[in-house]
Every structure is written in structure tokens, then in C-alpha cells.
Amino acid sequence: MRKGPLKLEDYLTAVEAFPLRDYVPFAPEIDDHVDHPGACRGLMSHAIPDDDINYTVTSLLLIEEYGRDFTTADVGRIWLRYLPGAMVFTAEREAYAKLLAGAGMRYPSGAEPAIDLAECSDNQYNEWIGAQIRADLYGWINPGDPDQAASMAERDAALSHRGEGIHGAVAVAVAGALIGGGLRPANAIETAADFLPSDSECAKAISLGLSEASSPNAARIHAAFEGMSPVHTVNNLALVAWGLARNSNDFGAAVGETVTAGWDTDCNGATVGGLWGLGGEQISEEWLTPWNGTVRTSLSGISDLSLDELATRTSALLN
């Protein structure tokens, strides 16, 4: 993420994994910055804890407890009860700290917050990618209902984000709802832009990503966003649109090329993979068997969860 896509491509080439079509091999002797061996090819036994996965599970817990009409205040309550403070970052950590300091001791169990929750999104990271990676489930549970998906994503995102940070969350949730309703991924992400202000940077990023679908790399996207944080919403959303549109018939290529493009690789790979999978096409076994249907979180009181259980609980929330 921090060394750039050329360094990543060099590593993948050295370990004979370029173009990327599978999990990444672990070779610290080639680059000693490589970590997380438990997420690497041949060493994986489960999906390792990750903040992206934590947020998807907290969204599940949120709707199970508070229903589809949950409020932004309910999002904060779930965070304080389940998310360890050390496992939230940038905008989420700023919001979390303000909740912990000022919302009141009874707030997590149902009392009204003792602060204006708008203060939580007043932070320097409020247009970074955090809200976008929290939005997946809202698309999954609203197939064919993009308005409801957008509403849920907005209510969640507003706790920590503003502006483009919220627009990115809406785009991902809406795209998921549209794919679940039968649209092809490229058409869905294109239509999702219609749910954003036409002059927003996220709408422009989607347009750029789609326009580059025939390009074998994301060089023009990188050039367009040179100097932007690698964890900003806008540049990463352009890569999501590019990866989905370019490889609508090949899961491994969609995930692999999006990850190889760099910036926030775990977020983008998960977003593209999740959206692609909603189309109902078969995902090959080499992507499924290594983690044994087991998802590990770092949420309070929740460790290993089975994929079957998560799928059943998610399906129970369908609109």
C-alpha cells in the first residue's frame, strides 16, 4: 500500500504470482515488509481478523439488534460494545474516541448520547475509505432496493464521515443492491453513480474507472490521483469500478488485478470480490477451500464464525 503498485508488482513477479490470480505467497526473504502469513497461499487455515471483516459482522449485529431502521446513534452503541479501540483506525478511531470520552456511560446500553454525534465526523480523515468498507452488507440484504441500501449506508457512514466519505459508502451499497437485483457488476457500479451528486469526486471516480475498463493496468487512474492518500475513498473507488468493469466474467482476475493496482489492497479486493460474488456465478474452489469456511474476528466476545452461520444470519435480514 505504501510502497506503490510497481513495488507490489516486483514482489509478485519474484514469487511467480504475476499476474495475480490466487492468494499471495509469503516470501519475507524477498521483501521483509511482507507480513500476515496467515493470509498467504499455503499458510492459510481461516480468514484472519481484519477491520473490514469486523465492520461487516458489526453491521450484521447492528441490524439483528436494532432492525432495519437503525439510527446513527445505534451504530455508535454497537461499536463501543463490540469493537476494541485498537482495531479502529483513522476516521473511525477519531469518532470512537469522541464517543468514549463524551457520549456518556449509559449510552452504549440505550441512553441518548450526551454529545452531538455530528462532532464525531468532524475529523481530518472523514473522506477516507473507512465508511466505504463498512457498507457491503447493506447492499447484500437489499437486493433490488438501492434506495434502502443507500439509506442504511448513509446512516452508518455519518457517524465518522462526511462528503466523499459518505458518497463512497453509498456507491458500494447501491451497487450491491443492484447486482443482487439482477444487474451486471459494471452496469451496477455505473448506475450507483446516479445516487451521488453529479459533481461529486466519487461520481467522477466511477466514471474514470469505467472509462479505463479496456486498459490492462490502472496507470491513468494512478496519474489522476497522484499524491492522494492511499486510503482515501475517491481513488480507491475508481479502482473498484475499473476492476469490476474490466473482469466481469472472471473472479480471480477481478480481485487479482484490483489488488495488484495497489493503494488500499485489502479493502478493494474485498469490495470487488463481494460485489462480483453477488452475481451468482461460480467462484472456483482454490479461492474457497484454503480458509475452511472459518472467519475469525477481533470483536469482543466473538472469535471464530462459520461461513454457513454468517450466510444464514445474513439471509434472515433480506428485504
Beta strands, then each sheet from edge to edge (+ up, - down):
strand 1: 294-296
strand 2: 304-306
sheet 1: 1+ 2-
end
